[in-house]
Amino acid sequence: MGQYIIYRQARSTLLDTARQNLKESADRKAEDIQQWAKSLESNLVSASQSYVLQSGTTQEYQNYVEQLYKMLSSQVSCVQLSNLQTEQIVANTCGAESIHSLSENIWPQQQKQLIRDNSNIYMSYIQPEQLSSEDGSNNQEGNQKTQVSLGLSVPVYVVEAGEKKLQYALSIKSALPMHTNRKRGSLTGSTVVIDYKGTILASPDPSRLGRNISEGPDAGKLESIIRNAQEGKKDFAHIFSFEETDISSRNDGSKNSWREIIDELKKILPELLGLKLSADNEFLAGYVAIPSPIDKDNDNQWIVLAITPIDFALSGLREVQKVLIILVLGLVAASIIATIYLARDLARPLEKLRDYAITVNDLDSPKKVPQNIKISEFNQLSISLQKMVERLKKWAYQLEVTSKEAQVANQLKSEFLANISHELRTPLNGIIGSLQLICDGFCDSREEEIDFLKQANNSAIHLLRIIDDILEIRRIDSGTLSMIFEDVNIIKLLQETVDSFRDNIQQKSLLFKLNLPPQLIIVYADIEKLKQVFKNVISNAIKFTEKGSINISISLKYNESSICKNTNYLMDFQGEKVNEVLVTIQDTGIGINLEQQHKLFQPFVMVDGTKTRKFGGNGLGLAISRSLMEMMNGDIKLSSEGINQGTTVNITMPIKKILSSEEKLYISTEIKLNSQS
């Protein structure tokens, strides 16, 4: 990791150095181009003032042109003198073709003063062409060189009848100075020139000459460079795929297959190790803008770039790259040797753990997991395996318990179906029997018919209650049961509920006691649902009590750990803190076996059906009561000391307020009137 960081730091340093050098190189190249243009213009103006051109012969013109070419051979590729009147070439070193097309309308027809500046110079861009050695270019044998050239022309005025009239044009052709260094490690870069329209005027890639940058693969980046340069910025940029072909030195000869394989490995291995110098065809470029020599009047600019492949800038990293690759390969080899040497010590504890995992079949008495392994990770694996076996044992136990509970639930379902069938059949038989007697005309009088109809009606009401209980427990389970909360006088509600059972109590000759507090207590609940709870509990007390008594009492208490979640408290009329009201219903009935009490409040469950079936019921009353009390922030509990020991039910509700004595007197009177009615 340390070597890799050093490698990255060295790479960053070399890139910073290359960027700075390329910016400076672009400045120098721009200055060279400007000096080159000024020198050509100055020499051309001076040459046009020669006495030979004023009154010479054709041979003298040719000699002068050849002499001028020799003087400027380092700057120009050819010199040409053409007659503007006849459009004929008078003398040249360029061959048969004209450097560029000229018109006599470019300059004034008469010269009124001596030309001493460069204002009369006409300059144009000449499309790239292949120039042979005959054109004066210093070419290698058998090769041709693509050049980017500019044509410069200046007027030559000849004295006729005492006036200087436009007669000739002296032209030169010169290539842009291309100081290119393609050696690795060189930071001067190749010269690229782009005009304001985006046309490439000079490039190390001949195929790009004369083309617009929008046709290239990295047009967006080059357009950004042009904008920045025209704004006066001198900076650097990264360019991708500027050259369409690799113009670095190549070996065109056939390669040996082994050499090709080695070369491919040299390319692939650094990339795999994260040591690749750069992306393919990535270039660094410094750039600057200069005034265009051609369009001086329009303030147009050329953008001069010093460009070099990024591999050249990072050539110093190649030795570092080789060292790091050798180091990595050495580490890989050492790792392989160490792995082979340690393989047996690593495999043995794994084999023990594997054998243990294969042989663990009986979770009740599994073998001991191999422990105290020297390798800490394997030891942790051993401990984790032991914990997994323990979890499996726990899950197996839970599955066994769940299976038993499912069996019990299935049994309860069967009992419920048998019980509910009986509960449904009994009222249905009563309804059918009563209606059948009436329909068959066995009634002796209208009163007897009405009596049978009442029996059928009572059976239908009983049947409806059973169905309502089943639907209500379903709504409770699905969370769709709605409740309407309001202030409820719990004492009045309890008295009304008790009044509805007076006939049942009197029929069984039970002793009934109702103990009420001196205050009137207000709770916040659904009055119908709370009344339903009272009815279910009192109905059970009457149903399962053959003889004895039923005691109902209401008391106030304070409970810090209130199940009703009521942290607020009130002061009763004795000055004590209270926050709950407790309704106790106690009977001397058949009681409940202690072993069966855990089944209480479960839906469809009737404890000890052999003793309770004769009393009827569907096993939903207590389950519905508990759910309703929980929804009203209350609680209900049932306890019994055993068979034939009676049952006690405690219903707890949070108190909202306690009424004053005046309110008590008014409500008591209202209760009395209701009872009289």
C-alpha positions as CSV (number, residue, x, y, z in Angstrom):
1,M,0.0,0.0,0.0
2,G,2.9,2.4,0.9
3,Q,4.6,1.7,-2.5
4,Y,1.3,2.4,-4.3
5,I,0.8,5.7,-2.5
6,I,4.4,6.7,-3.4
7,Y,3.6,5.8,-7.0
8,R,0.5,7.9,-7.1
9,Q,2.3,10.9,-5.5
10,A,5.2,10.6,-8.1
11,R,2.6,10.4,-10.9
12,S,0.9,13.5,-9.6
13,T,4.2,15.4,-9.3
14,L,5.2,14.5,-12.9
15,L,1.8,15.6,-14.2
16,D,2.0,18.9,-12.5
17,T,5.5,19.5,-14.0
18,A,4.3,18.4,-17.4
19,R,1.3,20.8,-17.3
20,Q,3.5,23.8,-16.3
21,N,6.0,23.0,-19.0
22,L,3.4,22.6,-21.7
23,K,1.8,26.0,-20.8
24,E,5.2,27.6,-21.1
25,S,5.9,25.7,-24.3
26,A,2.6,26.9,-25.8
27,D,3.6,30.5,-24.9
28,R,7.0,29.9,-26.7
29,K,5.3,28.4,-29.7
30,A,2.9,31.3,-29.9
31,E,5.7,33.8,-29.8
32,D,7.6,31.8,-32.5
33,I,4.5,31.9,-34.8
34,Q,4.1,35.7,-34.2
35,Q,7.8,36.3,-34.9
36,W,7.7,34.1,-37.9
37,A,4.7,36.1,-39.4
38,K,6.3,39.5,-38.6
39,S,9.7,38.4,-40.1
40,L,8.0,37.2,-43.3
41,E,6.0,40.4,-43.7
42,S,9.1,42.6,-43.1
43,N,11.3,40.6,-45.5
44,L,8.6,40.6,-48.1
45,V,8.0,44.3,-47.9
46,S,11.7,45.0,-48.2
47,A,12.1,42.7,-51.2
48,S,9.2,44.4,-53.0
49,Q,11.0,47.7,-52.9
50,S,14.1,46.3,-54.8
51,Y,15.3,48.4,-57.8
52,V,15.5,45.2,-59.9
53,L,11.7,44.8,-59.7
54,Q,11.2,48.4,-60.9
55,S,12.9,48.2,-64.3
56,G,14.4,44.7,-64.8
57,T,14.2,42.1,-67.5
58,T,12.5,38.7,-67.2
59,Q,15.9,37.0,-66.6
60,E,16.7,39.6,-64.0
61,Y,13.4,38.9,-62.3
62,Q,14.1,35.2,-62.2
63,N,17.6,35.7,-60.8
64,Y,16.3,38.0,-58.1
65,V,13.5,35.6,-57.1
66,E,16.1,32.7,-56.9
67,Q,18.4,34.9,-54.9
68,L,15.6,35.9,-52.5
69,Y,14.6,32.2,-52.1
70,K,18.1,31.3,-51.1
71,M,18.2,34.2,-48.5
72,L,14.9,33.1,-47.0
73,S,15.2,29.3,-47.5
74,S,14.9,28.7,-43.8
75,Q,11.5,30.4,-43.7
76,V,9.9,30.0,-47.1
77,S,9.3,27.0,-49.4
78,C,9.1,29.0,-52.6
79,V,9.0,32.6,-54.1
80,Q,6.9,33.8,-57.0
81,L,6.5,37.0,-59.0
82,S,3.3,37.3,-61.1
83,N,2.0,39.9,-63.5
84,L,-1.4,41.1,-62.2
85,Q,-2.3,42.6,-65.6
86,T,-1.8,39.4,-67.6
87,E,-2.2,36.9,-64.7
88,Q,1.0,35.3,-65.8
89,I,3.8,34.0,-63.6
90,V,6.9,36.1,-64.4
91,A,9.4,34.3,-62.2
92,N,9.2,31.7,-59.5
93,T,10.7,28.7,-57.6
94,C,7.4,27.0,-57.0
95,G,6.8,25.1,-60.2
96,A,4.0,25.8,-62.7
97,E,1.1,26.5,-60.3
98,S,0.4,29.8,-58.6
99,I,0.8,30.1,-54.9
100,H,-2.7,31.5,-54.6
101,S,-5.2,33.4,-56.8
102,L,-4.7,37.2,-56.8
103,S,-6.8,40.0,-58.2
104,E,-5.5,43.5,-59.1
105,N,-8.4,44.9,-57.1
106,I,-6.8,43.9,-53.8
107,W,-4.4,46.9,-53.9
108,P,-4.7,50.5,-55.2
109,Q,-3.8,50.9,-58.9
110,Q,-1.4,53.7,-58.1
111,Q,1.1,54.2,-55.3
112,K,1.1,57.7,-54.0
113,Q,3.6,57.1,-51.2
114,L,6.3,54.6,-50.4
115,I,5.1,51.5,-48.6
116,R,6.9,51.3,-45.2
117,D,4.4,49.1,-43.2
118,N,2.7,45.8,-43.6
119,S,-0.7,47.1,-44.3
120,N,-0.6,46.1,-48.0
121,I,0.3,42.5,-47.4
122,Y,-2.3,40.0,-48.5
123,M,-2.2,36.7,-46.6
124,S,-4.2,33.5,-47.1
125,Y,-4.3,30.0,-45.8
126,I,-3.3,27.4,-48.3
127,Q,-4.9,24.0,-48.0
128,P,-2.4,21.2,-47.1
129,E,-0.8,19.5,-50.0
130,Q,2.0,17.0,-50.7
131,L,5.2,18.8,-51.6
132,S,8.0,16.9,-53.1
133,S,11.7,17.6,-52.7
134,E,11.5,19.6,-55.9
135,D,9.6,22.3,-54.0
136,G,12.6,23.1,-51.9
137,S,11.5,21.1,-48.9
138,N,14.0,19.2,-46.9
139,N,12.4,15.8,-47.2
140,Q,13.8,12.3,-46.6
141,E,14.3,10.0,-49.5
142,G,11.2,8.4,-50.8
143,N,9.0,10.2,-48.3
144,Q,6.7,13.2,-48.5
145,K,5.8,15.6,-45.8
146,T,2.5,17.2,-45.2
147,Q,2.9,20.9,-44.5
148,V,0.5,23.7,-43.4
149,S,1.4,26.8,-45.4
150,L,0.4,30.4,-45.7
151,G,0.7,32.5,-48.8
152,L,1.9,36.1,-48.4
153,S,1.7,38.6,-51.3
154,V,2.7,42.2,-51.6
155,P,2.1,44.7,-54.5
156,V,5.0,45.8,-56.8
157,Y,4.6,49.2,-58.4
158,V,6.5,50.1,-61.6
159,V,7.2,53.7,-62.8
160,E,5.3,54.6,-66.0
161,A,5.0,58.1,-67.3
162,G,6.2,59.5,-64.0
163,E,3.6,57.5,-61.9
164,K,3.9,54.3,-59.9
165,K,1.4,51.9,-61.2
166,L,0.4,48.5,-59.9
167,Q,2.1,45.8,-62.1
168,Y,3.3,42.8,-60.2
169,A,2.7,40.8,-57.0
170,L,5.6,39.3,-55.1
171,S,4.4,36.2,-53.2
172,I,6.0,33.7,-50.9
173,K,4.8,30.4,-49.5
174,S,5.9,29.5,-46.0
175,A,4.9,26.6,-43.6
176,L,4.0,27.3,-40.0
177,P,6.9,26.6,-37.7
178,M,6.3,23.1,-36.3
179,H,8.8,22.5,-33.4
180,T,7.8,19.0,-32.6
181,N,9.6,16.7,-30.2
182,R,8.1,13.2,-30.0
183,K,10.7,11.7,-27.6
184,R,9.6,10.2,-24.4
185,G,10.3,12.5,-21.4
186,S,10.2,15.6,-23.7
187,L,7.8,18.2,-22.3
188,T,7.9,20.7,-25.2
189,G,5.1,18.8,-27.0
190,S,3.9,19.0,-30.6
191,T,2.4,22.1,-32.1
192,V,-1.3,22.3,-32.9
193,V,-2.9,25.5,-34.3
194,I,-6.7,26.0,-34.5
195,D,-8.3,29.1,-36.0
196,Y,-11.4,30.9,-34.5
197,K,-13.7,28.8,-36.6
198,G,-12.4,25.5,-35.2
199,T,-10.4,24.6,-38.3
200,I,-7.1,22.7,-37.5
201,L,-4.3,24.6,-39.2
202,A,-1.4,22.6,-37.8
203,S,-1.3,19.1,-36.2
204,P,1.1,16.2,-35.7
205,D,-1.7,14.1,-37.2
206,P,-1.9,14.7,-40.9
207,S,-5.4,13.3,-41.2
208,R,-6.7,16.2,-39.0
209,L,-5.3,19.0,-41.1
210,G,-8.0,21.3,-42.6
211,R,-10.8,19.5,-40.7
212,N,-13.0,21.1,-38.1
213,I,-12.7,20.1,-34.5
214,S,-16.4,19.2,-34.4
215,E,-15.6,16.2,-36.6
216,G,-13.2,14.8,-34.0
217,P,-13.9,12.4,-31.1
218,D,-13.1,15.0,-28.4
219,A,-14.9,18.0,-29.9
220,G,-16.5,19.2,-26.6
221,K,-13.1,19.4,-24.9
222,L,-11.5,21.3,-27.8
223,E,-14.4,23.8,-28.0
224,S,-14.0,24.5,-24.3
225,I,-10.3,25.1,-24.9
226,I,-11.1,27.6,-27.7
227,R,-13.5,29.5,-25.5
228,N,-11.1,29.7,-22.6
229,A,-8.2,30.8,-24.8
230,Q,-10.3,33.5,-26.5
231,E,-11.2,34.8,-23.0
232,G,-7.5,35.3,-22.4
233,K,-6.8,32.3,-20.2
234,K,-3.5,30.4,-20.4
235,D,-4.0,27.0,-19.0
236,F,-3.7,23.2,-19.6
237,A,-6.3,20.5,-20.4
238,H,-6.6,16.7,-20.8
239,I,-7.7,15.6,-24.2
240,F,-8.8,12.1,-25.2
241,S,-8.4,10.6,-28.6
242,F,-6.9,13.7,-30.3
243,E,-4.9,11.6,-32.7
244,E,-6.8,9.0,-34.7
245,T,-3.7,6.8,-35.1
246,D,-0.7,6.2,-33.0
247,I,2.0,8.4,-34.6
248,S,4.7,7.2,-32.3
249,S,7.3,4.9,-33.7
250,R,6.1,1.5,-34.8
251,N,7.7,-1.7,-36.0
252,D,5.8,-2.7,-39.1
253,G,7.7,-6.0,-39.3
254,S,6.1,-9.2,-38.2
255,K,6.5,-10.0,-34.5
256,N,7.3,-13.3,-32.9
257,S,4.3,-14.9,-31.1
258,W,6.1,-15.0,-27.8
259,R,7.1,-11.4,-28.1
260,E,3.4,-10.5,-28.8
261,I,2.4,-12.4,-25.7
262,I,5.0,-10.6,-23.5
263,D,3.9,-7.3,-24.9
264,E,0.2,-8.1,-24.1
265,L,1.2,-9.0,-20.6
266,K,3.1,-5.7,-20.2
267,K,-0.1,-3.9,-21.1
268,I,-2.5,-6.0,-19.0
269,L,-0.5,-6.5,-15.8
270,P,-0.2,-2.8,-14.8
271,E,-3.9,-2.3,-15.4
272,L,-4.7,-5.3,-13.2
273,L,-2.4,-4.0,-10.4
274,G,-3.7,-0.4,-10.7
275,L,-0.4,0.8,-12.0
276,K,-1.4,1.8,-15.6
277,L,0.2,5.1,-16.5
278,S,-2.9,6.5,-18.3
279,A,-5.9,5.8,-20.5
280,D,-5.3,5.0,-24.1
281,N,-4.9,8.0,-26.4
282,E,-4.9,10.5,-23.5
283,F,-3.0,13.8,-24.1
284,L,-1.9,16.8,-22.1
285,A,-2.1,20.2,-23.7
286,G,-1.1,23.7,-22.8
287,Y,-2.8,26.4,-24.8
288,V,-2.8,30.2,-25.5
289,A,-4.5,32.5,-28.0
290,I,-2.7,34.9,-30.4
291,P,-4.1,37.4,-33.0
292,S,-4.7,35.7,-36.4
293,P,-2.1,36.8,-39.0
294,I,-4.7,36.5,-41.7
295,D,-7.7,38.4,-40.2
296,K,-6.0,41.3,-38.4
297,D,-8.8,43.7,-39.0
298,N,-11.5,41.4,-37.4
299,D,-9.7,40.7,-34.1
300,N,-9.9,37.0,-34.8
301,Q,-7.5,34.7,-33.0
302,W,-5.6,31.5,-33.4
303,I,-5.3,29.0,-30.5
304,V,-1.8,27.5,-30.2
305,L,-1.5,24.3,-28.3
306,A,1.5,22.4,-27.1
307,I,0.3,18.8,-27.0
308,T,2.0,15.6,-25.9
309,P,0.8,12.0,-25.1
310,I,0.4,11.6,-21.3
311,D,2.6,8.5,-21.5
312,F,5.5,10.8,-22.6
313,A,5.0,13.0,-19.6
314,L,4.9,10.0,-17.3
315,S,7.8,8.1,-18.8
316,G,9.8,8.6,-15.6
317,L,7.3,6.3,-13.8
318,R,8.1,3.3,-16.0
319,E,11.0,2.3,-13.8
320,V,8.9,2.7,-10.7
321,Q,6.2,0.7,-12.4
322,K,8.6,-2.1,-13.2
323,V,9.8,-2.3,-9.6
324,L,6.3,-2.3,-8.2
325,I,5.2,-5.1,-10.6
326,I,8.2,-7.2,-9.6
327,L,7.4,-6.5,-5.9
328,V,3.8,-7.5,-6.4
329,L,4.7,-10.7,-8.3
330,G,7.2,-11.5,-5.6
331,L,4.6,-11.1,-2.9
332,V,2.1,-13.2,-4.8
333,A,4.7,-16.0,-5.2
334,A,5.6,-15.8,-1.5
335,S,1.9,-15.9,-0.6
336,I,1.4,-19.0,-2.7
337,I,4.4,-20.7,-1.1
338,A,3.1,-19.8,2.4
339,T,-0.4,-21.0,1.6
340,I,0.9,-24.4,0.4
341,Y,3.0,-24.7,3.6
342,L,0.2,-23.7,5.9
343,A,-2.6,-25.6,4.0
344,R,-2.5,-28.7,6.3
345,D,-2.6,-26.7,9.5
346,L,-5.5,-24.7,8.1
347,A,-7.4,-27.7,6.8
348,R,-7.2,-29.9,9.9
349,P,-9.5,-27.8,12.2
350,L,-11.9,-27.2,9.3
351,E,-12.1,-31.0,8.8
352,K,-12.9,-31.4,12.5
353,L,-15.7,-28.8,12.3
354,R,-17.0,-30.4,9.1
355,D,-17.1,-33.9,10.8
356,Y,-18.9,-32.4,13.7
357,A,-21.5,-30.7,11.5
358,I,-22.0,-34.0,9.6
359,T,-22.5,-36.1,12.7
360,V,-24.9,-33.8,14.5
361,N,-28.2,-35.6,14.1
362,D,-29.7,-35.8,17.6
363,L,-30.3,-32.4,19.1
364,D,-31.2,-33.8,22.5
365,S,-27.6,-35.1,23.1
366,P,-25.3,-33.7,20.5
367,K,-21.5,-34.3,20.6
368,K,-19.3,-31.5,21.9
369,V,-18.0,-29.0,19.4
370,P,-14.2,-29.0,18.8
371,Q,-12.7,-26.1,20.7
372,N,-9.4,-24.6,21.8
373,I,-8.3,-24.3,18.2
374,K,-5.1,-22.4,17.8
375,I,-6.4,-20.2,15.0
376,S,-8.7,-17.6,16.6
377,E,-11.1,-17.3,13.6
378,F,-11.7,-21.1,13.5
379,N,-12.2,-21.0,17.3
380,Q,-14.8,-18.3,16.8
381,L,-16.4,-20.5,14.1
382,S,-16.5,-23.3,16.6
383,I,-18.3,-21.2,19.2
384,S,-20.7,-19.9,16.5
385,L,-21.5,-23.5,15.5
386,Q,-22.1,-24.4,19.1
387,K,-24.5,-21.4,19.5
388,M,-26.2,-22.4,16.3
389,V,-26.8,-25.9,17.6
390,E,-28.2,-24.4,20.8
391,R,-30.6,-22.2,18.8
392,L,-31.7,-25.2,16.8
393,K,-32.5,-27.0,20.1
394,K,-34.5,-24.0,21.2
395,W,-36.3,-23.8,17.9
396,A,-37.0,-27.5,18.0
397,Y,-38.5,-27.1,21.4
398,Q,-40.6,-24.1,20.2
399,L,-41.8,-26.1,17.2
400,E,-42.8,-28.9,19.6
401,V,-44.7,-26.5,21.8
402,T,-46.3,-24.9,18.8
403,S,-47.3,-28.3,17.5
404,K,-48.9,-29.2,20.8
405,E,-50.7,-25.8,20.9
406,A,-51.9,-26.5,17.4
407,Q,-53.2,-29.8,18.4
408,V,-55.0,-28.2,21.4
409,A,-56.4,-25.5,19.2
410,N,-57.7,-28.2,16.8
411,Q,-59.3,-30.0,19.7
412,L,-60.8,-26.7,21.0
413,K,-62.1,-26.0,17.5
414,S,-63.8,-29.4,17.5
415,E,-65.3,-28.8,20.9
416,F,-66.4,-25.4,19.8
417,L,-68.0,-26.7,16.7
418,A,-69.8,-29.4,18.7
419,N,-70.9,-26.8,21.3
420,I,-71.9,-24.1,18.9
421,S,-73.9,-26.7,16.9
422,H,-75.8,-27.6,20.1
423,E,-76.2,-23.8,20.9
424,L,-77.6,-23.2,17.4
425,R,-79.7,-26.3,17.2
426,T,-81.5,-25.7,20.5
427,P,-83.1,-22.2,19.6
428,L,-83.7,-23.4,16.0
429,N,-85.6,-26.4,17.3
430,G,-87.6,-24.1,19.5
431,I,-88.4,-21.8,16.7
432,I,-89.3,-24.6,14.3
433,G,-91.4,-26.4,16.9
434,S,-93.4,-23.4,17.9
435,L,-94.1,-22.3,14.4
436,Q,-95.0,-25.9,13.4
437,L,-97.5,-26.1,16.2
438,I,-99.1,-22.9,15.1
439,C,-99.2,-23.9,11.4
440,D,-100.7,-27.3,12.2
441,G,-103.5,-25.7,14.2
442,F,-102.8,-27.4,17.5
443,C,-103.3,-24.2,19.4
444,D,-106.7,-24.0,21.3
445,S,-106.8,-20.3,21.6
446,R,-105.2,-17.0,20.4
447,E,-103.4,-16.7,23.8
448,E,-101.7,-20.1,23.2
449,E,-100.6,-19.0,19.7
450,I,-99.1,-15.8,21.2
451,D,-97.3,-17.8,23.8
452,F,-95.7,-20.1,21.2
453,L,-94.7,-17.0,19.1
454,K,-93.1,-15.5,22.1
455,Q,-91.1,-18.7,22.6
456,A,-90.0,-18.6,19.0
457,N,-89.1,-14.9,19.3
458,N,-87.0,-15.6,22.4
459,S,-85.2,-18.4,20.7
460,A,-84.6,-16.2,17.6
461,I,-83.2,-13.5,19.9
462,H,-80.9,-16.0,21.6
463,L,-79.7,-17.3,18.2
464,L,-79.1,-13.7,17.1
465,R,-76.9,-13.1,20.2
466,I,-74.8,-16.1,19.4
467,I,-74.2,-14.9,15.8
468,D,-73.5,-11.4,17.1
469,D,-70.9,-12.7,19.4
470,I,-69.2,-14.6,16.6
471,L,-69.2,-11.5,14.3
472,E,-68.0,-9.3,17.1
473,I,-65.0,-11.5,17.9
474,R,-64.1,-11.5,14.2
475,R,-64.3,-7.6,14.1
476,I,-62.1,-7.4,17.2
477,D,-59.5,-9.7,15.6
478,S,-59.5,-7.8,12.4
479,G,-59.4,-4.4,14.1
480,T,-62.6,-3.1,12.5
481,L,-64.7,-2.8,15.7
482,S,-65.7,0.8,16.2
483,M,-66.3,2.4,19.6
484,I,-68.0,5.6,20.6
485,F,-66.5,7.1,23.8
486,E,-68.4,9.3,26.1
487,D,-68.8,10.2,29.8
488,V,-70.5,7.2,31.5
489,N,-72.0,7.0,35.0
490,I,-70.7,3.6,35.9
491,I,-73.0,3.2,39.0
492,K,-76.1,4.0,37.0
493,L,-75.0,1.7,34.2
494,L,-74.3,-1.2,36.6
495,Q,-77.7,-0.7,38.3
496,E,-79.5,-0.8,34.9
497,T,-77.6,-4.0,34.0
498,V,-78.5,-5.7,37.4
499,D,-82.1,-4.7,36.9
500,S,-82.2,-6.6,33.6
501,F,-81.3,-9.9,35.5
502,R,-83.7,-9.6,38.5
503,D,-86.0,-12.2,37.1
504,N,-83.2,-14.7,36.5
505,I,-81.9,-14.1,40.1
506,Q,-85.4,-14.6,41.6
507,Q,-86.0,-17.8,39.6
508,K,-82.9,-19.4,41.1
509,S,-83.6,-17.9,44.6
510,L,-80.0,-16.5,44.8
511,L,-79.0,-14.0,47.5
512,F,-77.9,-10.8,45.6
513,K,-76.0,-7.9,47.2
514,L,-75.1,-4.6,45.5
515,N,-72.6,-2.4,47.4
516,L,-72.2,1.1,45.9
517,P,-70.0,3.9,47.1
518,P,-71.4,7.3,48.3
519,Q,-69.9,9.1,45.3
520,L,-71.0,8.9,41.7
521,I,-68.0,7.9,39.4
522,I,-67.7,9.0,35.8
523,V,-65.6,7.0,33.4
524,Y,-64.8,7.6,29.7
525,A,-66.0,4.6,27.7
526,D,-68.4,3.2,25.1
527,I,-71.6,2.8,27.2
528,E,-72.9,-0.1,25.1
529,K,-69.6,-2.0,25.1
530,L,-69.2,-1.5,28.9
531,K,-72.7,-2.6,29.5
532,Q,-72.0,-5.7,27.4
533,V,-69.0,-6.6,29.6
534,F,-71.2,-6.3,32.7
535,K,-73.9,-8.4,31.2
536,N,-71.4,-11.2,30.2
537,V,-69.9,-11.4,33.6
538,I,-73.2,-11.2,35.6
539,S,-74.8,-13.7,33.2
540,N,-71.9,-16.1,33.9
541,A,-72.2,-15.6,37.6
542,I,-75.9,-16.4,37.6
543,K,-75.5,-19.2,35.1
544,F,-72.9,-21.1,37.0
545,T,-74.3,-20.5,40.5
546,E,-77.0,-23.0,41.5
547,K,-77.3,-21.8,45.0
548,G,-75.7,-19.3,47.3
549,S,-75.1,-15.6,46.6
550,I,-73.7,-13.1,44.1
551,N,-72.0,-10.0,45.5
552,I,-71.3,-6.9,43.3
553,S,-69.4,-4.0,44.7
554,I,-67.7,-0.8,43.5
555,S,-64.7,0.7,45.1
556,L,-62.1,3.5,44.4
557,K,-58.3,2.9,44.7
558,Y,-55.0,4.5,43.7
559,N,-52.5,2.4,41.8
560,E,-49.1,3.8,40.8
561,S,-48.5,0.9,38.4
562,S,-51.9,1.1,36.9
563,I,-52.7,-1.4,34.2
564,C,-55.2,1.2,32.9
565,K,-52.2,3.5,32.1
566,N,-53.8,6.3,34.2
567,T,-51.2,8.5,35.8
568,N,-53.6,11.3,36.7
569,Y,-55.4,11.1,40.1
570,L,-58.4,12.6,41.8
571,M,-59.3,13.3,45.4
572,D,-62.3,11.5,46.7
573,F,-64.6,13.0,49.4
574,Q,-62.4,11.6,52.1
575,G,-59.4,13.4,50.8
576,E,-57.5,10.4,49.4
577,K,-55.9,10.0,46.0
578,V,-57.7,7.7,43.6
579,N,-57.2,7.0,39.9
580,E,-59.1,3.7,39.3
581,V,-62.6,2.3,39.9
582,L,-62.8,-1.4,40.7
583,V,-66.0,-3.4,40.0
584,T,-66.0,-6.8,41.7
585,I,-68.5,-9.6,40.9
586,Q,-68.2,-12.5,43.3
587,D,-70.3,-15.7,43.2
588,T,-70.4,-19.0,45.1
589,G,-70.8,-21.1,42.0
590,I,-69.0,-24.1,40.6
591,G,-65.6,-22.4,40.5
592,I,-62.7,-23.2,38.1
593,N,-60.0,-25.8,38.4
594,L,-56.6,-24.2,39.1
595,E,-55.0,-26.1,36.2
596,Q,-57.7,-24.9,33.8
597,Q,-57.5,-21.2,34.6
598,H,-54.8,-20.5,32.1
599,K,-57.3,-21.2,29.3
600,L,-59.6,-18.3,30.5
601,F,-60.3,-15.4,28.1
602,Q,-59.3,-17.5,25.0
603,P,-61.9,-17.4,22.2
604,F,-64.1,-20.5,21.7
605,V,-62.8,-22.1,25.0
606,M,-65.1,-23.5,27.7
607,V,-63.1,-24.7,30.7
608,D,-64.0,-28.3,31.7
609,G,-66.8,-28.8,29.2
610,T,-68.0,-31.9,31.0
611,K,-69.3,-29.7,33.8
612,T,-70.2,-26.5,32.0
613,R,-71.9,-27.9,28.9
614,K,-75.2,-28.3,30.7
615,F,-75.2,-24.6,31.4
616,G,-75.0,-23.7,27.7
617,G,-72.9,-20.9,26.2
618,N,-70.4,-20.6,23.3
619,G,-67.1,-19.7,25.1
620,L,-66.9,-16.2,23.5
621,G,-68.2,-14.0,26.4
622,L,-65.0,-13.6,28.4
623,A,-62.8,-13.3,25.3
624,I,-65.0,-10.5,24.0
625,S,-65.1,-8.9,27.4
626,R,-61.3,-8.8,27.8
627,S,-60.8,-7.3,24.3
628,L,-63.5,-4.6,24.9
629,M,-61.9,-3.7,28.3
630,E,-58.5,-3.3,26.7
631,M,-60.0,-1.1,23.9
632,M,-61.5,1.1,26.7
633,N,-58.1,1.3,28.5
634,G,-59.5,-1.0,31.2
635,D,-58.7,-4.5,32.5
636,I,-60.6,-7.6,33.6
637,K,-59.3,-10.5,35.7
638,L,-60.9,-13.7,36.9
639,S,-59.8,-15.9,39.7
640,S,-61.1,-19.0,41.6
641,E,-59.7,-21.1,44.5
642,G,-60.9,-24.3,42.8
643,I,-63.9,-26.5,42.1
644,N,-67.0,-25.5,44.0
645,Q,-65.1,-22.5,45.5
646,G,-66.8,-19.8,43.6
647,T,-65.4,-17.2,41.2
648,T,-64.3,-13.6,41.5
649,V,-64.2,-11.2,38.5
650,N,-62.4,-7.8,38.9
651,I,-63.1,-5.1,36.3
652,T,-60.9,-2.0,36.5
653,M,-61.4,1.4,34.7
654,P,-59.6,4.7,34.9
655,I,-61.7,7.5,36.6
656,K,-62.4,10.6,34.7
657,K,-64.2,12.6,37.5
658,I,-66.2,12.2,40.7
659,L,-69.5,14.0,41.0
660,S,-70.6,16.3,43.8
661,S,-73.4,15.5,46.3
662,E,-75.9,17.7,44.4
663,E,-75.2,15.8,41.1
664,K,-75.4,12.5,43.0
665,L,-78.9,13.4,44.4
666,Y,-80.2,14.4,40.9
667,I,-78.9,11.2,39.2
668,S,-80.1,8.9,42.0
669,T,-83.6,10.4,41.6
670,E,-83.4,9.8,37.9
671,I,-82.4,6.1,38.5
672,K,-85.4,5.7,40.9
673,L,-87.8,7.1,38.4
674,N,-86.4,4.8,35.7
675,S,-86.9,1.8,37.9
676,Q,-90.5,2.7,38.6
677,S,-91.2,3.0,35.0
